[in-house]
């Protein structure tokens, strides 16, 4: 399901079913969907935006997000709307439209579709479905070309977004198992660091006993020193190993 929308606004697209849509400054409702938002940020959303803005992960979260309790109790950042605007406008909306368009969040790219997945505990979704989101203000359905969901995904540059979000599924779709509240709190801190504070996680990987504990290929270690995306993928593997004992990483035999 898509948070914040009533069921009657969602229309599942059947096999081979498409939709007509266009969004550009000539559409009367242009930028209306950038107001009154409830927008959760995935780790890859945060990565793209903090890099676009030239900020550290912590700086981005402090300036542009509110960390709240999300799915299954995990702490997740929600994009902070402009406090001085009763319309709750996106902080990245400018006079001519989105000022971070090339790095806008995956939910913005996917609109007017909603992507739903089932499964995921084994490393990716076992089923995928698409919903058409019909909001009262949107007039983009009155014009434009016909799209299939796959064509829309490709046109909006969603391949990497969907791939990384699918790697995130085995974590976010489960609850951290432990009866001890202190241990649960520690796991939540681990989650926030690994998913939303890449600079701290990089220090953890490169300056702690991480390399002594785990068998990590030399090329992968080299990549995570400079590549945020590869670092995020390692963060997902570490969380799955540390919290759910999934076999995503290998301990050295001497440990």
Buried (B, 14 or more C-beta within 10 A) or exposed (E): EBEEBEEEBBBEBEEEEBBEBBBEEEBEBBBBBBBBBEBBBBBBBBBBBBBBBEBBBBEBBEEBBEBEEBEEEBBBBBBBBBEEEEEBBBBBBEEEBBBBEEBBBBBBBBBBBBBBBEBBBEBBBEEBBBBBBBEEEBBBBEEBEEBBBEEBBEEBEBEEBBEBBBBBBBBBBBBBEEEEEEEBEBBBEBBBBBBBBBBBBBEBBEEEEBBEBBEBEEEBBEBBEEEBBBBBBBBBBBBBBBBBEBEBBEEEEEE
